[in-house]
Amino acid sequence: MMLGILTLIGLVLLVFSFLLLKKQVIFLALLADDSLANKQFLQIYSMIFLGLGITAFLLIPFADKEMTLYFLAVMMLASATFSYQFSKKIK
């Protein structure tokens, strides 16, 4: 069960990280201006989500319920922070 959860979360985080890094046009169209600060904002969170995605795969051999829940809490905190900051930047 934990193997499936961590694998699915890892894949989703890696895909989202790729979209933030390589397909910034999708997200920049939603922002108020196409400034360097907004591009850096997307790159920083892309690296954070990339790190979390890789961490999900590294946790698979050691996955127990408690460790998975801690990882999910950290991932949700990073996601909530990104969502809040991104919503402040939207037009």
VENTA-V503889 format. One line per field, one symbol per residue. psi: psi as a letter, one per 40 degrees, with the letter a starting at -180 (. if undefined). burial: # if it has 24 or more other ideal C-beta (glycine too) atoms within 12 Angstrom, else .. A space follows every 50 residues. Layout:
psi=???
burial=???
This chain:
psi=ddddddddddddddddddddddfddddddeidifiddddddddddddddd ddddddddeddehiddddddddddddddddddddddddei.
burial=.....#..##..##.##..##..#..##.........#..##..##.### .##.##..##..#....#..##..#..##..#......#..
